[in-house]
Amino acid sequence: MDGLKYKRILLKLSGEALAGGDKYGINSDTLELFCQKILSLSQKGIEVGIVVGGGNIFRGIQGAKKGIDRAKGDSMGMLATTINAIAIQSMIEQLGGKSKVLTSTLMEPFAERFSQNRANTALRDGYIVIFSGGTGNPFFTTDSAAALRGVEIKADILLKGTKVDGIYDKDPVKYPDAVKFDEISFDETIRRKLKVMDLTAFALCSENALPILVFDMTNPENLEKIINGEKIGTLVK
């Protein structure tokens, strides 16, 4: 553990990240690369929790636009996150690691039901724990699930992997003069109306003093750089 910045992390991984260069589904090469980097952290002694989205398979809010009841669509999205979680678990185990999937709702025999005690025990025992099913409720995003699980396991930090390398004062895609923040406070983020996570998730992190690091997850090498204390992404605290 010497020289490592964090003891326990919660990684928010989008479903789209698992699709890699594909339009949807799980790209096996991308999955293996991510799992190699995640397993490397665990082998260093970092306790790793993961909340994975399901957007590469189904998004409830998109289904609602096509006539599917929003609550039922969100239930479909929760199932999608569990498919992704089982894929991550399988790959980690193939690579020689220990992994456990905990679901927000009862899904036996595919995975165990989440409890705070079960999660913390597994983390202490060296398992990479993947939290699926969101919060178990419709109308809440997997960002909210990540904030909730991060607080429940008392993570040192919530690592939010995105397609950009941090938080900017305006959209860097539209504005070439956009300025990136290396560090910003929760209050300043709210004042500037910067989109980091949905407001429910952001408020939960703020109220419980759980820092958020927004970073570019398209480069899996960034995970190890973060753990080693390198300046990557934007820290919100």
C-alpha positions, 0 to 999 in steps of 0.5 A: 500500500506504500505510495498509493493514494487511496485504500478503497475506491468506488469506480462508476463505469458506464455501460457505453465504455464496455461497448468499446468501438461498437455501437452496442453490446459488450466488446470482449477486447475492451472488457478484458482491458478494463478488467486487467487494469481493475484487477491490477489495482486489487492486486496492489491492495486497493479495495475496489467497488464498481457500479456499472451502467447499462446504456450499452444494452438498454436505457429506460429513458430512451425506452420511454420515448418509444412508448415503454412505461418509464418505470418498466423501462428503468427495470429493463435498464437495471437488468442490463446493468446486471448483464454487464456486471456478470460479464465483468465478474466472469472476465475478472475470474478468468484473469485470476481475480476474485469478484462478487456481484451484489444486486439491488433487488433479489436476482438469485441464482445469478447474484447475491442481494446487496447488503452493506455488511455483505459488501464490506466483508467482501471488500475486506476479503479481497473481492472486487465487488460489482454493484448492479441493478442501480438503486433498485428503484425507477427514476434514479440513475446509476450515478445515484447508485454510485453515490449511494454505494460509495457512501455505504462502503465508505469509499475514499473517493468516487471515480467517475469514468467519462469520455472527457478528461475532466470538468470544463467551464463550458463544453470543450467540444463546442468551445475550443477556449474551454478551461479545464479545472484541476480541482473545484469545490462542490459549491462552486460546481453548483454555482457554475451549473456544471454537469458532473453527475445528476443532482441527486447523486451530486448532493449525496456526495456533497452531504457525505463529503465523498470526493468525486474524480472525473477522468477519461476512462477511454484510456484505462491506464488512467486508473493506475495513474490516479491510484499512484497520485498523478494529477488526472482529471478533475477533483470535486471536493 
